[in-house]
């Protein structure tokens, strides 16, 4: 790891000012992903701006929404009584992430901005279009068991690693940002970008912007939600396939549903047409299976990850069957 500068910011405006005016800057809170990337040479930064003392660590629920500060810790949010009661999918997604030690340190903003777990991206000696644009994507014809079957391009097929992001997409969360131009709110559905021909551009964030807060609407859907994560081992492992689901029914009739998927897309994956296929119809095994087939209709699996086409459909059947009381 090469030498870098370090500044502790006193308030959000100062943090943005330092990061904007100091070339090669980035923000650090828990540092659980960033410092590993710098150590491995997958990222280089000349200056780190510490955002731990900015008063952005609160978790609060009012009559309309859940508000989570950008520097709140994963464990803090996962174990918050109101989150567990009214937003169970968020608590479950966080508790299925990383290890207890990492959850104690890692911030919510950092979790949403963690980088791809693609081995080629993490290996500074390998070509990677995310790390060195135009250098190529070895995963397309190489080791691609953990890679995306949805949303990929000829330039990148890496999946997004955040469990929390998948759950937030299912709940229509909003990311609050502060930058040189002031504050703005970005729906999380628009926050993550498809790789296209520019896979190095992963989010809609602008230069110098800082995640100050995440807002989640307080709805009946959020209260009846679950997170299912399928992985190679029980702890400290990233999703092979995951599903965040929120469901509202009247009898067996689906009044509303939200679905988001991890481990299968180049960003947290939501397909509103799949939800529309279930909404207004009885929740049956046949209906869920049909929705699963719709989900993967445009999938582009590779040799190593072809199994995900069936696995994600089975995961959808499992979580909706549990939420809907079908078994």
Residue pairs with C-beta under 8 A, 6 or more apart in sequence:
1 38
1 39
1 41
2 44
4 38
4 45
4 46
4 47
4 48
5 22
5 46
5 47
5 48
6 47
6 48
6 50
7 18
7 22
7 47
7 48
7 49
7 50
8 50
8 52
8 53
9 15
9 18
9 49
9 50
9 51
9 53
9 54
10 53
10 54
11 54
11 55
12 51
12 54
12 55
12 56
12 178
12 210
12 212
13 178
15 27
15 49
15 51
15 54
15 210
16 178
16 179
16 180
16 208
16 209
16 210
17 180
18 25
18 47
18 49
19 25
19 26
19 27
19 47
19 49
19 208
19 210
20 179
20 180
20 207
20 208
22 46
22 47
22 49
23 46
23 47
24 44
24 45
24 46
24 47
25 45
25 46
25 47
25 48
25 49
26 34
26 45
26 47
26 48
26 49
27 48
27 49
27 50
27 51
27 109
27 210
28 34
28 35
28 48
28 49
28 50
28 51
29 50
29 51
29 52
29 70
29 71
29 106
29 107
29 109
29 110
30 73
30 102
30 105
30 106
30 107
30 110
31 105
31 110
32 98
32 102
32 105
32 106
32 110
33 106
33 110
33 114
33 115
34 43
34 48
34 110
37 43
37 115
37 122
38 44
38 45
40 122
40 123
40 124
41 124
42 115
42 121
42 122
42 123
42 124
42 131
43 115
43 131
51 70
51 71
51 109
51 210
52 71
54 71
55 69
56 69
56 70
56 71
56 72
56 212
56 213
57 69
57 71
57 72
57 73
57 76
58 67
58 69
58 72
59 66
59 67
59 68
59 69
59 72
59 76
59 77
59 80
59 82
59 83
60 66
60 67
61 67
61 82
61 83
61 86
61 218
62 218
63 218
64 217
64 218
65 215
65 216
65 217
65 218
66 82
66 83
66 86
66 87
66 90
66 215
66 216
66 218
67 213
67 214
67 215
68 77
68 108
68 213
68 214
68 215
68 216
69 108
69 212
69 213
70 107
70 108
70 109
70 176
70 210
70 211
70 212
70 213
70 214
71 107
71 108
71 109
72 107
72 108
73 103
73 104
73 105
73 106
73 107
73 108
74 94
74 97
74 98
74 102
74 103
74 104
74 106
74 107
74 108
74 111
74 164
75 94
75 100
75 103
75 104
77 83
77 90
77 91
77 94
77 108
78 84
78 90
78 91
78 94
78 95
78 103
79 91
80 91
83 90
83 91
84 91
85 223
86 218
86 222
86 223
87 171
87 216
87 222
87 223
87 225
88 223
88 225
88 226
88 227
89 167
89 170
89 171
89 222
89 225
89 226
89 227
89 244
89 245
89 246
90 164
90 167
90 168
90 171
90 216
92 167
92 226
92 227
93 163
93 164
93 166
93 167
93 227
93 229
93 242
93 244
94 103
94 163
94 164
95 103
96 163
96 227
96 229
96 242
97 103
97 111
97 162
97 163
97 164
98 106
98 236
99 235
99 236
102 236
108 164
108 211
108 214
109 210
109 211
111 162
111 164
111 165
112 162
112 164
112 165
112 168
112 175
112 191
112 211
112 214
113 203
113 211
114 161
114 162
115 121
115 130
115 161
115 202
116 130
116 158
116 159
116 160
116 161
117 146
117 158
117 159
117 161
117 238
118 128
118 130
118 139
118 146
118 147
118 158
118 159
119 126
119 143
120 126
120 127
120 128
120 137
120 138
120 139
120 142
121 128
121 130
121 131
121 158
124 131
126 138
127 135
127 136
127 137
127 138
128 135
128 136
128 137
128 138
129 135
129 136
129 137
129 155
129 156
129 195
129 199
129 200
130 156
130 158
130 199
130 200
130 202
131 200
133 198
133 199
133 200
137 154
137 155
137 156
137 157
137 199
139 147
139 156
139 157
139 158
139 302
140 154
140 157
140 302
141 302
143 304
144 157
144 302
144 303
144 304
144 305
145 304
145 305
146 159
146 238
146 240
146 263
146 305
147 157
147 158
147 159
147 302
147 304
147 305
148 157
148 158
148 159
148 264
148 265
148 266
148 305
149 264
149 265
149 296
149 299
149 300
149 301
149 302
149 305
149 308
149 309
149 312
150 261
150 264
150 265
150 266
150 269
150 296
150 298
150 299
150 300
151 194
151 195
151 265
151 266
151 267
151 269
152 195
152 266
152 300
153 194
153 195
153 196
153 197
153 199
153 266
155 195
155 196
155 197
155 198
155 199
156 195
156 199
156 266
157 195
157 266
157 302
158 195
158 199
158 266
159 262
159 263
159 264
159 265
159 266
160 192
160 202
160 262
160 265
160 266
160 267
160 268
161 238
161 239
162 262
162 268
163 227
163 229
163 239
163 242
163 262
165 188
165 192
165 262
165 268
166 227
166 239
166 242
166 243
166 244
166 260
166 261
166 262
166 268
166 269
167 225
167 227
167 244
167 260
168 188
168 214
168 216
168 268
169 188
169 189
169 244
169 260
169 268
169 269
169 270
170 225
170 244
170 245
170 246
170 258
170 259
170 260
170 270
171 216
171 217
171 219
171 221
171 222
171 225
171 244
171 246
171 258
172 187
172 188
172 189
172 216
172 217
172 258
173 187
173 188
173 214
173 215
173 216
173 217
174 185
174 186
174 187
174 188
174 214
174 215
174 216
175 185
175 186
175 187
175 188
175 191
175 211
175 213
175 214
176 183
176 184
176 185
176 211
176 212
176 213
176 214
176 215
177 183
177 184
177 185
177 186
177 205
177 206
177 209
177 210
177 211
177 212
178 209
178 210
178 212
179 205
179 206
179 207
179 208
179 209
179 210
180 207
180 208
181 206
183 212
185 215
186 204
188 214
188 268
189 270
190 204
191 203
191 204
191 205
192 202
192 203
192 204
192 267
192 268
193 201
193 202
193 203
193 204
193 267
194 266
194 267
195 266
205 211
216 222
220 248
221 246
221 247
221 248
221 256
221 257
221 258
222 246
224 246
224 247
224 248
224 323
225 244
225 245
225 246
225 247
225 258
225 323
226 244
226 245
226 319
226 322
226 323
227 242
227 243
227 244
227 245
228 242
228 243
228 245
228 315
228 318
228 319
229 239
229 242
229 262
230 239
230 240
230 241
230 242
230 263
230 311
230 315
231 237
231 238
231 239
231 240
232 240
238 263
239 262
239 263
240 263
240 308
240 311
241 261
241 262
241 263
241 264
241 308
241 311
241 312
241 315
242 261
242 262
242 263
242 315
243 259
243 260
243 261
243 262
243 312
243 315
243 316
243 319
244 258
244 259
244 260
244 261
244 262
245 257
245 258
245 259
245 316
245 319
245 320
245 323
246 257
246 258
247 254
247 256
247 257
247 258
247 283
247 320
247 323
247 324
248 254
248 255
248 256
248 257
249 255
249 283
249 324
252 282
252 283
252 284
252 324
253 280
253 281
253 282
253 283
254 278
254 279
254 280
254 281
254 282
254 283
255 279
255 280
256 279
257 275
257 278
257 279
257 320
258 270
258 275
259 270
259 271
259 274
259 275
259 316
260 268
260 269
260 270
261 268
261 269
261 270
261 295
261 312
262 268
262 269
263 308
263 312
264 299
264 308
264 312
271 294
271 295
273 294
274 291
274 294
274 295
277 287
277 290
277 291
277 294
278 287
278 288
278 291
278 320
281 287
283 320
283 324
283 326
284 326
285 317
285 321
285 326
288 316
288 317
288 320
288 321
289 313
289 317
291 316
292 312
292 313
292 314
292 316
292 317
293 313
295 312
295 313
295 316
296 309
296 312
296 313
299 308
299 309
301 308
301 309
320 326
321 327
